[in-house]
Amino acid sequence: MAIAAQEVIRAWVNSNPDLVGAPPGTGPLARGAYLWEQASPAEGAYARLQRMTLAPALPAAEPGPFDVARISALIYGGKQSTAELAAAAYATAVRDLAGLPVRVPETRVSILVAAGLTGPSYVPQPPDTGELYCFQVLADFTLRWN
């Protein structure tokens, strides 16, 4: 079963106080996660999420309520330190998804585990994009439709 994984991970990031802060807007990913590019990150770092085309298959004989999605998170920030700290916080939160399943608010999906984490890796930006600094984090999320 295919799950709208980008939407699920976006909801997870935007509901995670370790990332967006408590109150929201005060954490390392102060502006949260989006599916599209945003305007210049003057108010803090943000993530742009994208589902990649290649993801490992689930080892199951029959289709079920599970999906594996490789998600690329491009973390943008107005300063290199802001972007890198936000990317490190995101990578840490993803790495912590190795225990109990996490029910994602406002979805009918749980994140069972994240694996294959790579990054944060610096991604140079062309001078005319309006984005100053970017770091990429990749991970494979195993999701379950509830």
C-alpha positions, 0 to 999 in steps of 0.5 A: 500500500502506498502512503503519502509519506511526504505528508506524514513526515511533514506532519511529524516534523511540524508536531515535534516540539524538539524540532519546531520548538515549544512554542512553535517557531523557537526550535532549530527548525523554527519554520517547520517542514514544507513540500515546496520551496519557501521564501528566504529563511530570515525567520529561521531554518525550514525543511523541504521534504521530497519522496525519492523514487528508490526505496527498499521493498518490504519483505512481505508475501502479501500487500498490507498496510505498510509502506517504506519511503525514502525521504530527502529533507533539504534543510535551508537556513540564512546562516550556515550554523542555523542550517547545520544545527537544524539539519543535525536536530532533524537527523537526531530526531529521525535516528530516535525513531528506532524504538516504539511506533510513533503515531503521527498527529492528524494522520492515520499513519504511524512511523514504525522505524527509520533506517538508512540515515545519511547526512547531514551533508552540505549542498551548495546553492547557486547564487541566484536562488535566494537560499544561502545554506542547505544541508540534506538528510536522507532516511528510509521510513517504514510506515503503517496505515492505522 
